[in-house]
Amino acid sequence: MTILPRRFVMGMFDLEEERLLAEIEGRGARKIILQLPDGLKAEGPRLASLVRRRTGAEVFVSATPAWGACDLSLDAAARLKADLLVHYGHNEFLRDGSNGVPVLYVPAKAKHDVIPVVEKAVSLLHGKTIGLATTVQHLHTLPEVTKVLEAQGFTVQTPGRGPWAHETGQVLGCDYFGLRKLQSSVDSFLIVGSYFHGLGAALSTEKPTILADPYDGTARSLDADRDKIVRQRYAMIEKARGSQNFGILVSTKPGQCNPQIALSIRNQLEEKGKSAVLLYTDEILPEKLMDFSEIDIFVDTACPRLALDDPERFPKPILTRDEIMVAVGAWTWDELLERGLVRL
Ligand code: SF4
């Protein structure tokens, strides 16, 4: 999930216009879908006009949210008969998942100088061995950040690739696999990026996690935030154990669509004598669930951050697909924490 703070956006990200134009011309594309994350959408009209003027191709700018590379506008591309989908703000997520529509990913590298905020974070770090990670926007800064930390006597390790985060040192809102693999060999983690990505890291490992946020220039420990959310999640799972009617949410977004997992959860709930219904939608929004008043608990099989970050937005408690495993007794709470709370 990428939400770029609006006030920092204009001019602060490399939109690689020349590469965009060269790709369009090289591929002979004549009808383009342009998808930008919130915060970069304001660049859409300018990019569309540039593409039309320089290549003659028609451009449709997506006005719907694009939360991640899990959220490719493939249906719209097919309906509008586009011959190229340009997706800004992320790198590749689904391998061969584009249903035949060519996708050009432009990560939108940030131009922020991250060193001042990393220097602020230094005094908050625990121990001398640091796990360092960031989002795709700041990956190019990792060598310099590493040098700064090493000059202060730290040993730096960066996570390897995960199932969805395809670059060394990268984290995604739903993929902290590399961090979890590193956690036994580091004393604390430093995440360079937004609060959203830092919090995901804190919820995925049990080591102290420090955020250096180049968007607001602050550095902070996220350990208290993690503890608060962990307590909330435990309480929600306990509530689910005593509940009867479940609604299992399936998203039709290409990278979040998990119907087999939903079916398996439905079956496990029924084996425990519970009632469960499968509900599908594209974007899972609280207002879409208001009418299902008989349901006691929702289970989110799509983006895990929907349940974890803002559960109070939903009309009823909402669990992730992993948390429901604890509620039905298939996993223990400790097993869930060992796997990490965030996982797609
Ligand atoms: S599933 Fe959620 S966290 Fe993962 S990339 Fe998509 S929007 Fe981001």
Residues whose N, C-alpha, C, O or C-beta is under 5 A from the ligand:
A	BS01	SF4	M1 W67 G68 A69 C70 G173 C174 C303 R305
